[in-house]
Amino acid sequence: MIKPERLRKLLTQSIPYFANNPEQLQLFYSNGKIQTTGANSLSYQYHYELEIIVTDFPDHPDLLFVPVMEFVREQQSELVYNPNSQDKISFEIDPNNNATHDIYIKIPLTERVIVQQQGEAYQVHHANEPQPTDWQPIEKITIFVKGEKVYERTALEQ
């Protein structure tokens, strides 16, 4: 799984506290499942919750949540753009004293793993997440039933 390390790198580059105190940022994977496709390949998808535990954080939580949301927008965009998933990120904050907090964040993640057989070996790579800017609007839709056109609409007719 590669997304947690991408998040760790982003947080360490964005927040000096983690660069100086890497042990204060802990990442755990929970509730993991593997979804198979039933296709001829061995490709699959990881589904898991990434648990982020930040201890003794001396700054305002916004300093942490902004790069987390940047990560989510790029690495798990449906949590931002799908109205049914916009409340899936959870958190808890425990004030330690007047100066620090322990912060717990859970983010549901998926990772597509593409497995291709090359001779007697397998090539495995993680697919990039589709980005909303990659999506193309539907210009024209035509529906056929038993070979007969029953509906057609272009983008201009919407």
C-alpha positions in Angstrom: 0.0 0.0 0.0 1.4 3.3 -1.1 -1.1 6.0 -0.1 -0.1 6.2 3.6 3.5 6.8 2.7 2.5 9.6 0.3 0.5 11.2 3.2 3.5 10.8 5.6 5.8 12.5 3.0 3.3 15.4 2.5 2.8 15.9 6.2 6.5 15.8 6.9 7.2 18.3 4.2 4.3 20.6 5.1 4.6 20.6 8.9 8.0 21.3 10.5 6.8 19.5 13.8 6.8 16.2 12.0 10.2 16.8 10.3 11.7 17.4 13.7 9.6 14.7 15.6 8.7 11.9 13.1 7.8 9.6 16.0 4.8 11.8 16.8 3.1 10.8 13.5 1.9 7.2 13.4 0.0 5.6 10.6 -2.0 2.4 11.0 -4.2 0.4 8.7 -7.4 -1.1 10.0 -10.6 -2.9 8.8 -8.7 -4.0 5.7 -10.4 -6.0 2.9 -9.3 -7.2 -0.5 -11.9 -6.9 -3.2 -11.3 -9.2 -6.2 -12.7 -8.7 -9.6 -13.5 -12.3 -10.7 -11.7 -11.4 -14.0 -9.0 -13.5 -15.6 -6.3 -11.4 -14.0 -5.2 -11.4 -10.4 -5.9 -7.7 -10.1 -7.6 -6.5 -6.9 -8.4 -3.5 -4.8 -7.4 -2.7 -1.2 -10.1 -1.2 1.0 -8.9 0.0 4.5 -9.1 2.7 7.0 -6.0 4.7 7.5 -5.7 5.7 11.1 -3.5 8.7 11.7 -2.3 9.3 15.3 -0.6 12.5 16.1 0.7 13.0 19.6 1.6 16.1 21.5 0.7 18.4 18.5 1.6 21.9 19.5 -0.2 23.8 16.8 -3.8 24.5 15.8 -5.4 21.4 14.2 -6.1 23.3 11.0 -2.4 23.1 10.3 -2.8 19.3 10.1 -6.2 19.1 8.5 -5.4 21.3 5.5 -2.6 19.0 4.1 -4.8 16.0 5.0 -7.6 17.4 2.8 -5.1 18.2 0.0 -4.0 14.5 0.2 -7.7 13.3 0.2 -8.5 15.5 -2.8 -5.7 14.0 -4.9 -5.6 10.4 -3.6 -9.2 9.7 -2.7 -11.2 12.3 -4.5 -14.6 10.8 -4.1 -14.5 11.7 -0.4 -14.5 15.3 -1.6 -16.7 15.2 -4.7 -19.3 12.5 -4.0 -22.0 14.0 -1.7 -22.6 10.5 -0.3 -19.0 10.2 0.9 -18.2 13.8 2.1 -18.7 12.8 5.8 -16.6 9.6 5.8 -13.5 11.2 7.4 -13.7 11.1 11.1 -11.5 12.5 13.9 -11.1 13.0 17.6 -8.9 15.5 19.5 -7.8 15.0 23.0 -6.4 18.2 24.6 -3.3 17.2 26.7 -2.9 20.6 28.4 -3.1 24.2 27.3 -0.2 23.6 24.8 -0.7 20.3 22.9 -3.3 17.9 21.5 -3.4 14.2 20.6 -5.3 14.0 17.3 -6.8 10.8 15.8 -8.0 10.8 12.2 -9.6 8.0 10.2 -9.8 8.1 6.4 -11.3 5.3 4.3 -8.9 4.5 1.4 -8.9 2.3 -1.6 -6.0 1.3 -3.8 -6.3 -0.4 -7.2 -3.6 -3.0 -7.8 -3.1 -4.1 -11.4 -1.6 -7.6 -11.8 -0.4 -8.7 -15.3 1.2 -12.0 -16.1 4.4 -11.6 -18.2 5.5 -15.1 -19.1 6.0 -16.9 -15.8 6.3 -13.7 -13.8 3.7 -11.2 -12.5 4.0 -7.4 -12.9 2.2 -5.5 -10.2 1.6 -1.8 -10.1 -0.8 0.5 -8.3 -3.1 2.4 -10.5 -3.3 6.2 -10.2 -6.5 7.6 -8.9 -8.8 9.2 -11.5 -9.0 12.9 -11.0 -12.1 15.0 -11.6 -10.2 17.0 -14.2 -9.7 13.7 -16.1 -13.4 13.2 -16.5 -15.0 14.2 -19.8 -18.5 15.5 -19.9 -20.9 13.4 -22.0 -21.4 15.2 -25.3 -24.0 12.9 -26.7 -26.0 9.9 -25.4 -27.9 7.5 -27.6 -29.9 4.6 -26.2 -30.8 1.6 -28.4 -33.2 -1.2 -27.5 -33.0 -4.3 -29.6 -31.1 -2.4 -32.3 -33.5 0.5 -32.5 -32.7 4.0 -31.4 -35.2 4.9 -28.6 -33.5 8.0 -27.2 -30.9 10.6 -28.2 -29.7 13.8 -26.5 -26.7 16.1 -27.1 -25.1 18.3 -24.5 -26.8 21.3 -26.2 -30.2 19.9 -25.6 -29.9 19.6 -21.8 
